[in-house]
């Protein structure tokens, strides 16, 4: 379905790299010729508290940093899902990590389960790369940004010693997307 803008909300707990995911996606989108606006908020805890980042992507200039409803919610924790699922518009896409999130009963949305934490731990060898696996999955499944822009944005945003493992995780996430299509485009 074509839309004027796409709003994506990453939510979970601090330490999962959700703000980094939104930053990388936004940077890649701008590199691919789109406009992007990103906001974020954290709980008062340094790690483990609530964390969310919202990203708006558009072919046209964006006039507001927030929207009422979002098109995609990426939920990496159950408390975050419970707090933010009401912002997901009917017909929107919910992407969950089943290790931390139970499938909700909403029938007016597309729900996609992507076991990124399990794959990051078992295949990549570093659970902390689950966010990049999810980002690779999301960008491939939605075709929001070209692969080269995603990889370039990761190289720019991640400390150099962690670039190889994060690129590996993003590429693995992209391969996951061949199994689960999401219909969103600008």
Phi and psi in degrees as a GROMACS rama.xvg file:
@    title "Ramachandran Plot"
@    xaxis  label "Phi"
@    yaxis  label "Psi"
@TYPE xy
-78.0578  138.509  UNK-2
-136.426  160.885  UNK-3
-70.1076  -37.2037  UNK-4
-146.784  161.082  UNK-5
-120.652  125.96  UNK-6
-109.659  126.551  UNK-7
-120.585  132.559  UNK-8
-119.914  122.809  UNK-9
-97.6205  130.129  UNK-10
-143.563  147.817  UNK-11
174.49  -139.289  UNK-12
-121.008  155.616  UNK-13
-55.9849  140.566  UNK-14
100.412  -8.84184  UNK-15
-88.453  -3.97926  UNK-16
78.8098  27.2608  UNK-17
-71.1946  -39.9305  UNK-18
-66.1828  -41.1761  UNK-19
-59.4199  -41.6182  UNK-20
-59.092  -45.9998  UNK-21
-64.9854  -39.7545  UNK-22
-63.9684  -45.4741  UNK-23
-63.2215  -46.1223  UNK-24
-61.1343  -43.8565  UNK-25
-64.0373  -42.9169  UNK-26
-63.2618  -43.6608  UNK-27
-63.6741  -37.5549  UNK-28
-65.4516  -43.7861  UNK-29
-63.1368  -42.3352  UNK-30
-61.6662  -28.2818  UNK-31
-88.5741  5.97613  UNK-32
97.9117  8.96052  UNK-33
-100.108  165.592  UNK-34
-93.1867  149.071  UNK-35
-145.98  141.663  UNK-36
-132.691  132.833  UNK-37
-128.964  136.61  UNK-38
-127.09  162.622  UNK-39
-153.222  158.105  UNK-40
-150.691  151.998  UNK-41
-127.699  155.039  UNK-42
-74.9229  176.922  UNK-43
-74.8775  -15.7442  UNK-44
-76.4212  150.935  UNK-45
-70.9453  -43.5252  UNK-46
-139.625  146.587  UNK-47
90.5673  -13.9168  UNK-48
-83.5591  177.724  UNK-49
-64.9761  143.53  UNK-50
-147.963  139.783  UNK-51
-150.425  151.026  UNK-52
-139.697  133.908  UNK-53
-115.179  138.729  UNK-54
-132.28  131.248  UNK-55
-113.437  128.912  UNK-56
-118.757  139.061  UNK-57
-155.1  155.273  UNK-58
-80.6113  -16.1508  UNK-59
-112.862  160.243  UNK-60
-55.0616  145.783  UNK-61
-102.589  127.018  UNK-62
-94.8098  -11.0172  UNK-63
-141.178  141.084  UNK-64
-78.0398  -5.99385  UNK-65
-136.183  161.657  UNK-66
-131.448  160.439  UNK-67
-72.0005  -46.4207  UNK-68
-118.704  150.648  UNK-69
-112.233  157.701  UNK-70
-88.9462  -31.4324  UNK-71
-135.436  132.81  UNK-72
-118.606  125.399  UNK-73
-104.516  109.551  UNK-74
-107.581  124.119  UNK-75
-114.412  6.32027  UNK-76
-153.777  149.96  UNK-77
-63.7448  -46.2294  UNK-78
-59.3797  -37.9212  UNK-79
-66.5881  -42.5417  UNK-80
-57.6673  -47.3466  UNK-81
-61.5533  -35.1254  UNK-82
-75.8331  -37.2775  UNK-83
-107.96  -8.11506  UNK-84
-62.5885  -26.9161  UNK-85
-66.6793  -18.9224  UNK-86
-81.0705  -14.4544  UNK-87
-76.7253  121.716  UNK-88
-68.5746  154.345  UNK-89
-58.2932  134.697  UNK-90
87.3148  -3.75662  UNK-91
-76.9017  -179.053  UNK-92
-119.13  128.72  UNK-93
-110.061  122.248  UNK-94
-111.708  122.456  UNK-95
-124.725  151.674  UNK-96
-95.7811  108.926  UNK-97
-64.8575  -10.8619  UNK-98
-69.2585  -30.9874  UNK-99
-117.584  -11.7205  UNK-100
-131.58  131.485  UNK-101
-87.2212  144.384  UNK-102
-64.1458  123.46  UNK-103
-77.122  169.435  UNK-104
-92.6361  3.23139  UNK-105
-60.0905  134.309  UNK-106
-107.599  -2.08355  UNK-107
-98.8164  13.8836  UNK-108
-133.729  161.582  UNK-109
-91.0214  127.149  UNK-110
-112.952  126.648  UNK-111
-123.35  122.69  UNK-112
-96.0263  125.612  UNK-113
-130.876  109.454  UNK-114
-77.9832  61.3987  UNK-115
-65.6693  -38.127  UNK-116
-66.4544  -43.2847  UNK-117
-61.9974  -45.4381  UNK-118
-67.2807  -41.4772  UNK-119
-59.4606  -42.1936  UNK-120
-72.0035  -45.2233  UNK-121
-83.8232  -35.8269  UNK-122
-101.293  -38.9149  UNK-123
-88.1334  -29.891  UNK-124
88.7907  5.28775  UNK-125
-143.45  104.822  UNK-126
-58.2907  -28.7621  UNK-127
-65.4863  -13.5515  UNK-128
-86.38  6.7896  UNK-129
-56.2029  -35.9658  UNK-130
-63.2552  -38.7687  UNK-131
-73.1634  -33.5775  UNK-132
-60.0888  -46.4236  UNK-133
-63.2994  -40.8493  UNK-134
-65.9238  -42.9305  UNK-135
-60.0019  -43.6805  UNK-136
-59.7121  -51.0609  UNK-137
-61.7679  -43.9852  UNK-138
-69.465  -35.0332  UNK-139
-73.5564  -43.2588  UNK-140
-66.8773  -29.9454  UNK-141
-102.552  -14.6956  UNK-142
57.5504  32.0704  UNK-143
-70.6783  -37.4299  UNK-144
-138.129  151.774  UNK-145
-68.0397  150.761  UNK-146
-55.7877  -43.906  UNK-147
-62.9574  -31.5609  UNK-148
-73.4628  -37.0914  UNK-149
-61.0774  -49.7587  UNK-150
-64.9752  -39.6543  UNK-151
-63.225  -42.5866  UNK-152
-64.5459  -38.0876  UNK-153
-63.5578  -45.8166  UNK-154
-59.36  -34.4938  UNK-155
-76.677  -34.0164  UNK-156
-92.4063  -22.5406  UNK-157
-103.006  139.258  UNK-158
-53.2572  141.132  UNK-159
-54.1316  -35.5755  UNK-160
-70.7733  -16.3657  UNK-161
-103.498  -2.10855  UNK-162
-60.3229  -49.7815  UNK-163
-56.7243  -46.0199  UNK-164
-69.5338  -34.0405  UNK-165
-71.3001  -36.6857  UNK-166
-65.4094  -41.1812  UNK-167
-59.5412  -44.6074  UNK-168
-64.6235  -43.1273  UNK-169
-62.8166  -42.0008  UNK-170
-65.0484  -38.0014  UNK-171
-65.4539  -39.365  UNK-172
-62.9965  -37.9462  UNK-173
-63.1248  -39.5315  UNK-174
-64.9957  -34.9545  UNK-175
-60.1036  -34.8212  UNK-176
-66.5467  -21.3824  UNK-177
-64.2501  -18.3116  UNK-178
-92.088  -18.9504  UNK-179
-137.731  102.974  UNK-180
-87.9837  138.743  UNK-181
-118.652  133.522  UNK-182
-100.172  92.0454  UNK-183
-141.881  133.525  UNK-184
-155.268  157.442  UNK-185
